Amino acid sequence: MGFDLATVGEMSGAIFMGAGTSMSMIWFLLAVLVCLYTLWSGYKHEHDAYKKLKK
C-alpha cells in the first residue's frame, strides 16, 4: 500500500480510497453524531452538577 517517494510527482487521482462514494457522507454523519453525543453528555453532566450544587 506504500509508494516510492521518488515518484511522488507522478501521483494522480484521489488519495482517499472512498472519494466519490457514499462512504464520505457516512463518516461525516458518524463524526457529527459523535460530536452531538459529546455535547449532550457534557450538558447533562454540567446540568446535574449545577442542580446538585444548588441543593
C-alpha positions as CSV (number, residue, x, y, z in Angstrom):
1,M,0.0,0.0,0.0
2,G,3.1,2.2,0.1
3,F,4.6,4.3,-2.8
4,D,8.0,5.3,-3.8
5,L,8.8,8.9,-2.7
6,A,11.0,9.4,-5.7
7,T,7.9,9.3,-8.0
8,V,5.6,11.4,-5.8
9,G,5.2,13.9,-8.7
10,E,3.6,11.2,-10.8
11,M,0.8,10.5,-8.5
12,S,-2.7,11.3,-9.6
13,G,-6.2,10.6,-8.5
14,A,-7.8,10.6,-5.1
15,I,-5.7,9.7,-2.2
16,F,-8.7,8.8,-0.1
17,M,-10.0,5.4,-1.4
18,G,-13.6,6.2,-0.6
19,A,-13.7,9.5,-2.5
20,G,-16.7,9.7,-4.8
21,T,-18.6,7.1,-2.9
22,S,-21.2,7.3,-0.1
23,M,-18.5,6.4,2.5
24,S,-17.5,10.1,2.8
25,M,-21.1,11.0,3.9
26,I,-21.3,8.1,6.2
27,W,-18.1,9.0,8.0
28,F,-19.2,12.7,8.1
29,L,-22.5,11.8,9.7
30,L,-20.8,9.5,12.2
31,A,-18.5,12.3,13.2
32,V,-21.5,14.6,13.6
33,L,-23.2,12.1,15.8
34,V,-20.2,11.7,18.0
35,C,-19.9,15.4,18.4
36,L,-23.6,15.8,19.2
37,Y,-23.4,13.0,21.8
38,T,-20.3,14.6,23.4
39,L,-22.1,18.0,23.6
40,W,-25.3,16.4,25.0
41,S,-23.4,14.3,27.6
42,G,-21.4,17.4,28.7
43,Y,-24.5,19.5,29.0
44,K,-26.2,16.7,31.1
45,H,-23.2,16.4,33.4
46,E,-23.0,20.1,33.9
47,H,-26.7,20.5,34.5
48,D,-26.7,17.7,37.0
49,A,-23.7,19.1,38.8
50,Y,-25.4,22.6,38.9
51,K,-28.6,21.1,40.4
52,K,-26.6,19.1,43.0
53,L,-24.7,22.3,44.0
54,K,-27.9,24.3,44.3
55,K,-29.4,21.9,46.9
